[in-house]
Amino acid sequence: MPWSEVETAERYDEWERADGYATLRVREHPDGSYVVRLDRLEQAPDGREYRRERVGDREHAEEVVTEWKRTFDLPEE
């Protein structure tokens, strides 16, 4: 199931899974580190999940996003 980038006026990047039940977000901290967050709703077919990881730079944040997109993807029906 594909992920698509969500337009936001906020200071973070966000992606939503096609079923609408999971989002990924990356935001920068004032100290230059990044936080990657996964939020999957309780109503999701694969159940509730919340993860948060703080990393040192944008490159590592993008690696976490790529890994989590793959890990928390659902097969298309």
N, C-alpha and C positions, 0 to 999 in steps of 0.2 A: 504494500500500500504506500503510495508516494507521500512525501512530506512537501509542503509548499511554504515559502516564506510569507510571513504576515506583515503587511505594512503597518507601522506604528509610529506615532509622533513622539514616543518615549525614546530614551537613550539606551536602547538595547535592541538586539536582533532576536527575532522569534520565528519559529517554524511550527506548523500545525500538521498533524497527521490527517490524511484524507477523510477518516471517519469522524474527525472533530473531537475525539476523546483524549488526545495527548498533544502536549506542546513541549517544545524545547526552547530555552531562552539563554542568551549569552549577554552578560553585561560587564562593563569595566568598573572596577573599584577605583577610588581616588588614588590608591597607592600603585596603580598600574597593573594589578593582578586582575584576573577574570573569574567570574562565577558562571558555571554552566548548570542549568536546572532543567530537570525533566519532571513534568507533572502529568500523570495519567489518571483520569477520573475513575471513580468507583464504578460507574456505569459501563466502562470500557469492556469489550468482550474478553480481554485478557486481564481484567481486574485492576485494582488501584495500585499505583506505584508512585513514589516520589524519591528523586535523587538530587543531590546538590554536590558539586565538586568545585573547589577553588584551585585554579592553576596560575602559573606565573606569567604566561604571555598569550597573545591572541592565537598564535600558531597551535599551541597545545589545546586551547579552547576549541579550535576548529576540529582537531583530531578527536576530542571527546564527543563533539556533536556528531561527527561522521560515524563513530563507533555506536553511539546511542541510537542514531537513526536506524542503523542496521539491526541492532539488538532488539529494539522495541517496535520494529516494523511488523505488520501483519500481512499474511499472504492475501493477494487479491482474490476475490471470489469469482 
